[in-house]
Amino acid sequence: MKRYFVILMASLLVPTTSSAIVNIETQRMDEDKPGWSSNFSLTLDGKQGNTDKSALAVALGTQWVQDKNRTLLIGALNYGTSDGVKDDEEYFAHLRHTHQFAPGLDWEIFTQKEYQPFTFNRKRTLYGGGMRIETNFSQFHGHSGLGIMHVDESAIELDRSNHRTQANRLNLFSALKYPLSKTTQWMGVLYFQPQMNRFSDYQASLSTGINAEVIGPLQITFDISYQYDVEPTASTLGHENLNYNFSMTIDF
């Protein structure tokens, strides 16, 4: 069994404040390796001065691959304090099953749960499914897909009222990689998720980054993602969100 130990130097690849879309495509493991594979990530952050801050984020992923079936489970936790008082807490879980029924063509079903009690008590649950096709042109390689999902979200408004929305959304995505050298590749991921009965209400995400092999099993990744939500669950969450991640990965 091959395991991956990931130390995230800046921001863990889990939902951040007001994020509407979590980029699962960058969190997939080796889908061609049979049997079990796992990953574990940990980040520690601290600051001392007028305000003493500390933060801990951990994530665990595991995958089972057999014949044409792949099952992926990811769980994550963020925890932070300021002057010894807890001020950040986030939970995330994602379960996905993929079945290949033709070369380069898969169907998937998935469910996901997010909870951010210190971010206006934000909660998000979704489940759905769809098709995924292998995408290759020139030197680009990746997957594109189309599916349907049901999303249930809630958050607290400024007047302390709890606002809840439920919607059926299309889930369109494309994830591509392009080799820049023998050890470096560019990555790009696009999500577009409009309401099925009102396309003007959409959530979108665009991510781009670089992954490079440094020495032996050591890899580094830097990516930036921009997200836009036309109608956020609550006005407190805002319409736009910009995140960046810098990660170091060691295989063993």
N, C-alpha and C positions, 0 to 999 in steps of 0.2 A: 504494500500500500504506500502510495506516495503522498506526502503531506506538504503543505505550504505554510510557512510562518511569515506573516506580513506585519511590518511595523509601519504605521502611518505617521509621517512626520508633521503633517499639518492638519488634515481633516479626514475623518473616517468616512468611508463610502457607505454611509447610512443616511436616512433622511435628516435634513437640517431644517431650521426654522422656516416655516411657510412653504417648504417644497411640496409641490403637488405630484410630481412624478419621480420615482426612484429608478435609476438606471440599472436594471437587472442585467442587461447585455454585457456590461463590463465585469460583472461578478460571476459569470458562468465559469465553470472549471473545464478541464480537458474532457470533452465529450466522447473522445475515441478510446480512452483508457478504460478497460473493463474493471468491474469490481468497485471497491470503495475508494474514494479520495476525499480529503478534508482540507480546510484551511482555518487558520486562527489569526486574528489581528488584535493588536493592542496599541493604544496610544495614551501617553501621560503628558499632561500639560500643566504648567504652574506659573504663577506670577506673584511677586511680592512687592509691596510698596504701600500706597495709601489704602489699597484694597488687596488683600491676599486672596488669590484665586487658584483653584486647582480643578483639574478635569480628568476624567478617566473614560475611555471608550473601548469596548471589547466587542468582537464579532466572531461568530463561529459558523462555518458552512460545511456541509457534508453532502456527498453525492454518491448515488449507486447507479452503475451502468451495467446493463446485461442485454446482450443481443441488440435489439432495436429500441430498447426502453432506457430512459434516463430519468431519475428522480433527484431533485435538488432541494435542499432545505437550508435556509439562511436565517440566523437570529443575531440580533445586535442590541447593545445597551450603551447609552451615554449617561454619565453622571458627573455633575459639577457642583462646586461650592464656592462661596465668597465669604471671607472672614469666618469660615467654619459653618456657614449656614447654606444648606442645599438650595441651589437656584437653577439647576438644570437636570432634567431626567427625561430620557427618551427610550422607547422600546420599539423594536421592529422585528417582524417575522415574515418570511416568504416561503411558500411551498409550491413547487412546480413539477409536473410530470410531462415528459416529452416522448412521443412515439414516432419513429421513422417508418412510414408505410410505403415510401418509394425513395429511390436515390435522390438526395437533395431536397426532399419534401417531408415535413414533419407536421403533426398536429400537437397542440399543447393545451393543458388545463392548469390553472393556477389559482392561488388565493394568497392574500396579503393582509397584514394587520399592522397598524402604526398607532402609537399613543405618545403624546407629548404633554404631560400634565402641567409643565411650567411654560408652555407656549400656548396660552389661552385655552388650556385643556383640550388641545386638538386631538381628534380621533379620526381614523380613516380605515375602513375595511373594504376590500374589493375581492371579487372572484370573477373568473371568466375563462375564455379559451379562444383558440384560433389556429391559423395555419402559419407555417414558417417555411420559406424557400431559401435555398442556398443561392447566394448572389456572387457571381464572378464575372468581371470584365476587365480587360487589360490586366494590370497587376493588382487590382482591387479584389478583395475576398471578404465575404461576410454573409449576413442573413438579412432578409426583409420579411415582414409579416403583416397580417391583417387579422383582427379578432374583435370580439365583443366582450365587454365586461360591465358588471354592475358595481357602482361605487356608492358607499354610504359614508358621509363625512359630517363632522360636527366640530364647533368651536364656540368660544364665548365672545360675545360682542362687547363694545366699550360700555354699554349700559348694563353689563353683567348678565344679559339674557343669553341663553344657549341657542345657537342657530344650527339647524341640521338640514342637510340636503341629500337627496338620493337621485341618482341618474344612471341611465344606461348609456355607455359611451363606446364608440368605435376606438380600437387601439391599432394605430398604424405606426410601424417603426422600420428603421433601416440602420444596420450596424455594419460598418465597413472598416477594413484595415488595409494599409498600403505600405509595403516595405521601402524604407528609406536607405537601408544598408543591410548587410548580413545580420546585424545585431540590433537594429533600430526600426521601429515601425510607427506609422501614424495611425490613430484611431479616431473614428467619428461615429456618433450615434444621434439619430433624430427620432423623436416621438411626436405624434400628433393625435390628440384624443378629444374629438368633438362629441357633444351630445347627439344621440341618434335622431332625436326629434327637433333639434335646434342647433345647426352646425355653427352658428355665430357664437355659441358658448363652448369654447374649446380650451384645453390645456396643452401646452407645447413645451418641448425641451430640446435643446441642442447642446451636445457635448463634443469637445475635440481635445486631443492630447497626444502625447508621445510616450512610447514604451521602449526601453533600451536595456539590453543585457550588458552588465558591467564586467564582472569577472565570474566565470563559472556559473554557480546557481543564483548569483545576485542580479536582480533586476530593479530598475527604478521607473516610476511612472508619474507623469505630471499631466493633469487634465483640468479643463475649465468647462463649466456648464452654465447655461443661461436658461431660465424657465419663465414662462408667462402663463398666467391664469386669468382669463377674461372676467370670470365671476367667481372670486375666491369664496370659500364657505362662509367666512366672516370678514368684515372690512379690516379687522385687526391684523389679518394675515398678509395683506398687500397683494399686488398684482405680479410683481417681478421678484426674481431671486437669482443671485449670482453666486456660485460656489467654485472653489478651487481645491484640488487635492494633490498632494505630493506624497508618494508612497515608495517604500523600499521593500522588496520581496526576496526572501531566501527560500530556495527549495531544498528539502532534505528527506 
